[in-house]
Amino acid sequence: MDKLKYKNSYSIEALDASSIEYPRCTLDNGTKTISVLAEYSKGTENGVLTFRRRGKNYILRSNIIPTVEIEDWEMDFYVDTIQSEVNLASFAIFNSKPLPTLEDFYGPSFDNVGRHLEVRYLGYDMGAAEEFAPDGVPVPNSMDTEEVIAAAQNPDGYVDYDPNTKSLLFGSGSYGRKHYKLIYHTEVIQ
């Protein structure tokens, strides 16, 4: 019986990359550790090692969690008539990114200083390209001053973020379909 019978439960602890064609790796499934010298390897990609041993092909997946590269991203969304809550989890692009935190939206001290996430208003959706503000105007959140909230140029007032429900909550729901954009900046928003 081959020691690799339960191959899917093994994880790669170490891989000698200098000899990828005939790699030696240590496999550990929590109860048993074995050392393997492969007869041939097809290479590694994204933590997956495919190799041949005793005439059989094996696929081993590393259980190392890959680091997620943080990068700028943006997501367009629309707010319908009298709608005041937008569930961001319904958007594939939002779910493909690291979950933003309250600190990303409000800043580490919850005073809007040092934040990375913002909402911008682009105008009403009239079936054509919005002409109000091509780059959008910033939408205040509840941590802004009353003056900033009163001067907001979007019809739905301020917006707040709830990471638990993955939702944006607007201060009010106005009439008409509005075009907004959620933007994540790797650099702190000035």
SULMO-V467518 format. One record per residue. N is the residue number from 0. RES is the residue in three letters. PHI is phi in whole degrees, -180 to 180 (NA if undefined). Layout:
{{N,RES,PHI} {N,RES,PHI}}
This chain:
{{0,MET,NA} {1,ASP,-76} {2,LYS,-63} {3,LEU,-93} {4,LYS,-54} {5,TYR,-100} {6,LYS,-60} {7,ASN,-71} {8,SER,-94} {9,TYR,-89} {10,SER,-122} {11,ILE,-82} {12,GLU,-88} {13,ALA,-150} {14,LEU,-141} {15,ASP,-81} {16,ALA,-71} {17,SER,-70} {18,SER,-128} {19,ILE,-69} {20,GLU,-69} {21,TYR,-127} {22,PRO,-76} {23,ARG,-113} {24,CYS,-138} {25,THR,-105} {26,LEU,-109} {27,ASP,-140} {28,ASN,-113} {29,GLY,97} {30,THR,-118} {31,LYS,-139} {32,THR,-121} {33,ILE,-132} {34,SER,-103} {35,VAL,-125} {36,LEU,-111} {37,ALA,-80} {38,GLU,-75} {39,TYR,-163} {40,SER,-131} {41,LYS,-86} {42,GLY,111} {43,THR,-115} {44,GLU,-155} {45,ASN,54} {46,GLY,78} {47,VAL,-113} {48,LEU,-115} {49,THR,-112} {50,PHE,-146} {51,ARG,-110} {52,ARG,-148} {53,ARG,54} {54,GLY,81} {55,LYS,-114} {56,ASN,-95} {57,TYR,-127} {58,ILE,-119} {59,LEU,-118} {60,ARG,-111} {61,SER,-73} {62,ASN,-93} {63,ILE,-74} {64,ILE,-81} {65,PRO,-67} {66,THR,-77} {67,VAL,-92} {68,GLU,-75} {69,ILE,-83} {70,GLU,-145} {71,ASP,-62} {72,TRP,-152} {73,GLU,-144} {74,MET,-143} {75,ASP,-80} {76,PHE,-152} {77,TYR,-121} {78,VAL,-114} {79,ASP,-81} {80,THR,-52} {81,ILE,53} {82,GLN,-81} {83,SER,-124} {84,GLU,-130} {85,VAL,-122} {86,ASN,-84} {87,LEU,-70} {88,ALA,-65} {89,SER,-81} {90,PHE,-103} {91,ALA,-61} {92,ILE,-64} {93,PHE,-66} {94,ASN,-73} {95,SER,-88} {96,LYS,-110} {97,PRO,-59} {98,LEU,-64} {99,PRO,-64} {100,THR,-104} {101,LEU,-61} {102,GLU,-65} {103,ASP,-63} {104,PHE,-87} {105,TYR,-112} {106,GLY,93} {107,PRO,-59} {108,SER,-102} {109,PHE,57} {110,ASP,-128} {111,ASN,69} {112,VAL,-102} {113,GLY,84} {114,ARG,-91} {115,HIS,-122} {116,LEU,-116} {117,GLU,-143} {118,VAL,-114} {119,ARG,-124} {120,TYR,-100} {121,LEU,-109} {122,GLY,127} {123,TYR,-81} {124,ASP,-87} {125,MET,-108} {126,GLY,85} {127,ALA,-127} {128,ALA,-59} {129,GLU,-68} {130,GLU,-112} {131,PHE,-63} {132,ALA,-153} {133,PRO,-55} {134,ASP,-96} {135,GLY,80} {136,VAL,-118} {137,PRO,-63} {138,VAL,-103} {139,PRO,-69} {140,ASN,-116} {141,SER,-68} {142,MET,-85} {143,ASP,-74} {144,THR,-73} {145,GLU,-61} {146,GLU,-66} {147,VAL,-65} {148,ILE,-64} {149,ALA,-66} {150,ALA,-89} {151,ALA,-58} {152,GLN,-97} {153,ASN,-102} {154,PRO,-78} {155,ASP,-104} {156,GLY,71} {157,TYR,-78} {158,VAL,-134} {159,ASP,-122} {160,TYR,-123} {161,ASP,-120} {162,PRO,-68} {163,ASN,-69} {164,THR,-98} {165,LYS,55} {166,SER,-129} {167,LEU,-102} {168,LEU,-120} {169,PHE,-87} {170,GLY,-64} {171,SER,-152} {172,GLY,-118} {173,SER,-91} {174,TYR,-81} {175,GLY,95} {176,ARG,-94} {177,LYS,-108} {178,HIS,-101} {179,TYR,-125} {180,LYS,-140} {181,LEU,-98} {182,ILE,-127} {183,TYR,-108} {184,HIS,-110} {185,THR,-69} {186,GLU,-85} {187,VAL,-65} {188,ILE,-70} {189,GLN,-89}}
